[in-house]
Amino acid sequence: MKSTFKISALVLAFAGLAFGAQAQTNPTSSTKTTSGSNGIILSVGADAGIPTGSFSNAYNWNLGGSLQADIPVLKNQLFVTVNAGYNNFFGKKNIANIDGVSIDAPNVQLLPVKAGLKYFPVSHFYIQGEAGAAFALNKSEAGFDNSAAFIYAPQIGYQFPLGGKSYLDAGVRWESSTKFNSAIDDSKVNFFGLRVAYAFDTK
């Protein structure tokens, strides 16, 4: 629970800093993103997170990576996103004891594939929403009876210019899934996540 509060505070602080940095930005300006280009923006990122809810009873944190393409729809302001990656959720030790034998939670390995929209209300700062499916790579070991589950992920973030057409894209999201085991309500994978990516404009 303490971890959840820490991440929530981080989200609020991140949003405050982003809005504060753009307080003097003219919302009618023609430059809404860092690129000012019609090109597709590609990014390669590292992902980390902290499980929430019942999922946090058996899992401490997750680590992974992802690839993303931002495809322009409305110049410099609205993009369609396509994202694919990998997440490993590290199981806790000694979560149960059966006949004197301690039981460890198995790691959960997921391959999420998502699509959505990324909107820049002001320069650099964006709001993003994605949905898709997460595929369990170790279904049997994790005790799942479903190979995949529906996922959705609202996110906020900021693109920091690195020079030229390159950026550091940092985003905070909450990601949630439907049940991976139809008989167990606690088999939903919910977590607060952070993605830090190197992004570049292809045009």
C-alpha positions in Angstrom: 0.0 0.0 0.0 2.9 2.4 0.8 4.3 1.7 -2.6 1.0 2.6 -4.3 0.9 5.9 -2.5 4.5 6.7 -3.5 3.7 6.0 -7.2 0.5 8.0 -7.0 2.5 10.9 -5.5 5.0 10.6 -8.3 2.2 10.7 -11.0 0.8 13.9 -9.4 4.3 15.5 -9.1 5.1 14.6 -12.7 1.9 16.1 -14.0 2.5 19.2 -11.9 6.0 19.7 -13.2 4.9 19.2 -16.8 2.0 21.7 -16.6 4.2 24.1 -14.7 6.9 24.0 -17.4 4.3 24.8 -20.0 2.5 27.5 -18.1 3.7 30.2 -20.5 3.0 28.1 -23.7 0.4 29.6 -26.1 -2.2 26.8 -26.6 -3.0 28.1 -30.1 0.7 27.7 -31.2 1.3 25.6 -34.2 4.0 23.7 -32.4 2.3 21.1 -30.2 5.0 18.4 -30.0 8.8 18.6 -29.8 9.1 17.5 -33.5 6.9 19.8 -35.6 7.0 17.0 -38.2 4.6 14.7 -39.9 7.1 11.8 -39.5 6.5 8.6 -37.5 8.2 8.8 -34.1 9.8 5.5 -33.1 11.0 4.8 -29.5 12.8 2.1 -27.6 12.2 2.1 -23.9 12.8 0.5 -20.5 9.8 -0.4 -18.4 9.5 -0.9 -14.7 6.6 -0.9 -12.3 5.1 -1.8 -8.9 2.1 -4.2 -8.7 -1.1 -3.0 -7.0 -4.1 -4.5 -5.4 -4.3 -8.3 -4.8 -1.5 -8.8 -7.3 0.9 -7.1 -5.0 0.4 -9.8 -2.4 2.7 -12.2 -4.4 4.7 -9.8 -6.6 7.1 -7.0 -5.7 8.0 -5.3 -9.0 8.4 -5.8 -12.7 11.0 -5.0 -15.3 10.9 -5.1 -19.1 11.2 -3.2 -22.3 9.1 -2.0 -25.2 9.0 -0.7 -28.8 6.5 2.0 -29.8 5.5 3.8 -33.0 3.7 7.1 -32.9 1.8 7.7 -36.2 0.7 11.3 -36.8 -3.1 11.8 -37.4 -3.4 15.5 -36.6 -0.2 17.3 -37.3 1.9 18.0 -34.2 -0.9 17.1 -31.8 -2.6 13.7 -32.2 -0.9 10.4 -32.8 -2.0 6.8 -33.1 0.3 4.6 -31.0 1.3 0.9 -31.5 3.3 -0.7 -28.7 4.8 -4.1 -28.1 7.0 -5.3 -25.3 8.0 -7.7 -22.6 7.4 -7.6 -18.8 8.7 -9.9 -16.1 7.0 -9.7 -12.7 9.2 -11.0 -10.0 7.5 -13.3 -7.5 7.9 -12.9 -3.7 9.6 -15.6 -1.6 7.8 -17.6 1.1 4.3 -16.5 0.3 2.9 -19.7 1.8 4.0 -22.7 3.9 2.6 -26.1 3.2 3.6 -29.0 5.5 6.7 -27.1 6.5 7.7 -26.4 2.9 7.9 -22.7 1.9 6.2 -21.8 -1.4 7.6 -19.0 -3.7 5.5 -17.2 -6.2 6.6 -18.0 -9.8 7.7 -15.1 -12.0 5.0 -14.0 -14.5 6.3 -13.3 -18.0 4.0 -11.3 -20.3 4.2 -10.0 -23.8 1.8 -7.0 -24.1 0.6 -5.6 -27.5 -1.3 -2.4 -27.4 -2.6 0.4 -29.6 -4.1 3.7 -28.7 -4.0 7.5 -29.0 -1.4 10.0 -27.8 -2.6 13.7 -27.5 -0.5 16.8 -26.9 -2.6 19.5 -25.2 0.5 21.6 -24.9 4.0 21.4 -26.2 6.0 18.3 -25.0 3.3 17.2 -22.5 1.0 14.3 -23.6 -1.9 12.2 -22.5 -2.1 8.7 -23.8 -4.5 5.8 -23.7 -3.9 2.3 -25.0 -5.7 -1.0 -25.0 -4.8 -4.5 -26.3 -3.8 -7.9 -25.1 -1.1 -9.4 -22.9 0.1 -12.9 -23.8 1.4 -15.2 -21.0 4.7 -16.7 -22.0 4.9 -19.1 -19.0 1.2 -19.9 -18.7 1.6 -23.3 -17.0 4.3 -22.2 -14.5 2.2 -19.1 -13.5 -0.9 -21.3 -13.0 -3.0 -19.5 -15.7 -5.8 -21.2 -17.8 -5.9 -18.3 -20.2 -3.1 -17.6 -22.6 -4.0 -14.0 -22.9 -6.0 -11.2 -21.2 -7.4 -7.8 -22.2 -5.3 -4.9 -21.0 -5.8 -1.1 -20.9 -3.4 1.6 -19.8 -4.0 5.3 -19.3 -0.8 7.3 -19.3 0.7 10.8 -19.0 4.2 11.8 -20.1 6.7 14.3 -21.3 9.1 14.5 -24.2 12.4 16.1 -23.4 14.3 17.4 -26.4 17.8 15.9 -26.8 18.7 17.9 -29.9 17.9 17.4 -33.6 14.9 15.1 -33.9 15.7 13.0 -30.8 13.9 13.0 -27.5 13.7 11.4 -24.1 10.1 10.2 -23.7 9.2 9.6 -20.0 5.7 8.4 -19.1 3.8 7.1 -16.1 0.9 4.8 -16.5 -1.6 2.5 -14.7 -2.0 -0.8 -16.5 -4.7 -3.3 -15.7 -5.8 -6.7 -17.1 -8.8 -9.0 -17.0 -8.3 -12.4 -15.3 -5.6 -14.8 -16.5 -7.2 -17.6 -14.6 -11.0 -17.6 -15.0 -11.6 -19.2 -11.6 -9.4 -16.8 -9.6 -10.3 -13.1 -9.2 -6.8 -12.3 -8.0 -5.3 -13.3 -11.3 -5.6 -9.8 -12.7 -2.3 -8.1 -13.4 -2.5 -4.5 -12.2 0.4 -2.2 -11.7 1.8 1.4 -11.9 4.5 1.6 -14.5 7.2 3.9 -15.7 8.5 4.0 -19.2 11.7 5.9 -20.2 12.5 5.7 -23.9 14.8 7.1 -26.5 12.6 8.5 -29.3 13.4 9.8 -32.7 11.5 11.3 -35.6 11.8 9.3 -38.9 11.2 12.3 -41.2 
